[in-house]
Amino acid sequence: MSEAGKANILVVDDRPDKHVVFRAILDELEQNLYAASSGEEALRQVLQRDFAVILLDVNMPGLDGLETAALIRSRTRSAHIPIIFITADYADEVRISKGYSLGAVDYLSSPVVPEILRSKVKVFVDLYLLAEQAKRRAEEHLALAEERAARSAAERANARFAFLAQASAALSRSLEFNATAQELMRLAVPFLADAAALTFPGEEGIEVRTELAWSNALAGEPLCSESVPAVECGWWRDAIARVLGSGVGESFPELSGPTHGSAGPPTAQPEIPRGSPLRSLVIIPLIARGRTIGVISLGTTSAERTIDADLVAVASDVASRAAIALDNALLYRKIHEQDRRKNEFLAMLSHELRNPLAPITNAVHVMQTNDTDVKRHDWAREVIGRQVKQLARLVDDLLDVSRITQNKIELKIESVDVAAVVAVAIETVRPLIDAQEHALSVLLPEQPMRIRGDFARLAQVLANLLNNAAKYTDRKGRIALTAEQEGAEVVFRVRDSGIGIPASALPTIFELFTQVEQTLDRSQGGLGIGLTLVERLVKMQGGSVSAFSAGKNLGSEFTVRLPAMPVDQRVAAGRRAAERYTASSPGEFAILIVDDNRDATDSMAMLLAMEGYDVRVAYDGPQALEAVRTARPDVILLDLGLPGMDGFQVAQRVRADPDNSSIVIVAVSGYGQEEHRSRSSQAGCDHHLVKPIEPAVVSELLASLQSRRHGASPENIVRLRRSAD
């Protein structure tokens, strides 16, 4: 319809005078009158608009009325438009019959009787207008229903958003885990369900438990709660286990029906509390950062309340927010614990670093007196030596942790003989074991075993475990070290009869700054980083480490698993090792020590001279270059932190002279990070040692270089040197 309340009427006739007559007759109806002079034009009109009735002349040139009617009827939109045929040949029954077969509603003879034509057209116009009116009313009713549905959906959405906003505020109110869990239960009941169960699997320090909550309007209590180890219903426990494992929720809309197998609701109905069966149930996982912290089960107890899609959507949203809140609480707990351990570590570090200073100060005071007692001076030197070693060990542990944390530690992976690395580890901790009068037993198989790893770091791992066993075992205790091959792995086990490890401490025993029984009356020494180094060094070499203890005062056992070398590789490695251990003739070496610290320079020179080396010293860069020119040393021990011309510049100038290509330059620095080693290498240094340097380390390095001059590979000696790092 082109105008409201009016219908369209189409008159099709090839004679213009007929159009004048029809318009005069039909104007009285006050409807929209359209004219077409051919069948083709009529079809175009039908395509453009809807008509209440069509007056169609049968006898037209070209496309006649019957053909035009057939085409109009073939189009779905216009198939039901009433067609009144106008014909001068009213006696042709064949054509009339064909017209009716094409859907004509009437035949009028020409010339038409105005009253008859007007009345017939008016009938169809009225019918059309009534139909249009009904259609409009239906559309209005539909629009109203849609509007009401949209308004209802908007109200539900607003209520949902308001509830979720309230839930977010409530869940973020506390960073305490149990308080957040209780807040979740208060949100779940009665807003989402009549009863709820919150289950935790017992990870990250959370005990295995299920929190139950239900509404009890009869008792006047909005929320009742109870904590149980697990829900009583067997199939419900199984469903919770499935959701915990898969991270995918499960829904049971109807729990009162018969058993339908695993896919349908079980016969036994869950009850919260006991005696109040649930009619429907949905189990939703609490997932945060890709892991399932727990699951929440929501159930209904009345027929008026069901588990529908809207409830599941809201519950899933709340579960997602609750999972984040619970995860934040766990992270806060972990950070708080780490902060506590860090503070304890700093206090311990201050204590451990100050401890050696008192005996060193006393020993220096003894040596500065005029007392000529040689034994007292020897005692003072021994005290200083022991305490300096203790300080160096503490600093080395700190540097190792820093390098591992920053992924800057370098491993020299090679074939390692198990017996040799065990011997080095035992030698490292022998003084502590002897001082505590422990009984140490070592059990190795007769068949030689080899593993792929870093010799020095593997010795450090075993030494740390033995050192830990010795510290936490009462005097005259028992320590056992065993090594055996199990399949494709070599397994080391360190057992002791010491104080043991509480079950609560086992999950965190390898974390940084962790120590067992940190008390003032039982100070074990150390910084609580030894086991962290053990775990990370073992993992870096493709292995694993675990701890076990039956409880307090029942000892402990640490197990290290590392990949074993295949038999053929072990044979080849054994031959190479035998070649490397070929004895070399000792030779005289010329050593130049360059350091602005005169005490350090002179003391090192004295020690090396006592070993038979030809030693010269220089206290700055220019002196060092002059000594190189005149003495042509074999090895230069070069401090990188020289004033004025630093060690990097000295090394570069030495390397600038081709005649110095055979000189070995050993960089000495207080910094051992990768960037410092790389810079010293670029300057022309062959080795990089980190202060403080043990005299034994320097001796082993010089021995390895001396062996190289005689054609023997120093690889094994360098490897043994690294065990002192």
C-alpha angles and dihedrals in degrees: 000000000000094000130029113265096010131105129215119242121192121205115194117191134132093221118082093205090060090056089055091052095047092048091051091051097044101039087085089068090061094220132133109278121199126185132208124183097199142025092254092054090047091055090052090052091050090053091053102048146002121260133205092210139354124217104205127188110220099206109058129142116253109003103025127208096265093052090046091051091050091054092046090052091049092065113081096217093052099032094103101044109124112246123201113194118216113202138165090203098067093157094066099103093179093059091043091052091049090049092054090047088057090057102269112163095199147358123223125188121229127271088047127215105243096218093049093047093045093049094047093048091046090056092056092042091053092048090050093049091048090050091049091049091051090047092052091049091050090050090049091050090048092048090049091050090048090048091051091047091048091048091049091048090048091050090049090047091050090048089048093049091047091050092047090049089051090047092051091050092047095046093048093048094092137028092204111109100219092045090052091050091051090049089054091054091050089053093048097050122083099350096063105016145356092245137014140189123201113198127192120194096216103255133136093025095309115130119236105260146130122227114210125201133175139164120249110187093167091060091046092242117125092202133022121186142187135177118222134169091243142336114280099227109093100210090046090055089050091050091050090050090051092051091047090052100042102031089224121120125234129210131205107186094176123034101166098073129093124279114287100179124257093323097053135058114286125243095242112075121217116238131211108206106010109278096025107097121206118235097199135010140192124189117204126186121231103225125181128165091356098304133097111242094182143309134257122212119203121195140179126218102187132067091231092065122062139174104254134166093265093053092047090050093051092043091050090051092050090046091053092051092044091051090054091047092049091046090051089051090052091048090049090050090049094047090047090051092046090049090051091049090046091054090047089048093052091049089047092046091053090049094046094047093048095046096074093045095071096056091041090052091048092048092050089049090053091050091049093056122093090246108131094195104132093200092057091050090048089050091050092051091049091050092050091047093051094046093046089052089052091051091047091051092052092049091046091053091050092049091048092052090048093049094046093047090053093042090240100122116113123217125201101211112201142131108298125195109226095213092051095050091047090052092052092048092050092048090053095055098031094102093055093045091049092046090054091043091232121168107236120195122188122194120188128165118252090236110084114245129201131190135188111249148092109299096210094046093046089051088049091052094052092041091052091051092048091045090051091050092049094049096048097044121086118245115290091020128149126255125181129192119190133174126190139154118252111183110302093348138078109220123205119193126190114191129180140178093228137123094299128218124277114240090240091058098049096082091055101033092110095046120110118276093009119146131165118236100003100188134145092237093052110041110172097182126230131087103266093251101100096091091044088057090048094053096045096044091050092049091049088058095051097262140109137227131202137179131217134181131168090214145280115350091001097104129241140251129211119196124199120190121193132171113266123222118248116255096254091050090049091055093049092045090051091054092049091048091051090052091050092053093057107131118251128204113253114243136189114265129198111221127192116197115199117189134129090217099090095193092053092043096047095044092051091046090053093050094049092045088054087057090055101260123141100241132189129176137211127186101201142018101270092049089050093053091048091050091050091052095049105032104031095210123205094222133023119202097202125190108214095205098068117149117248103358102034127210094264091058092046091052092048092051092047091051091047089072110074090208088068096057093108094053114106112221116203113194116217117198144150089231122076105171120127094256091055093048090048092050093050090049091051090051090057104266118145098200137021122211124186121223135278092051120199111227088229090059092054091046093052092047092050090047090053091050090047090053090051090057088056094049100258121126111248093200096111093048093050089050091053089048090057090058087073093059 
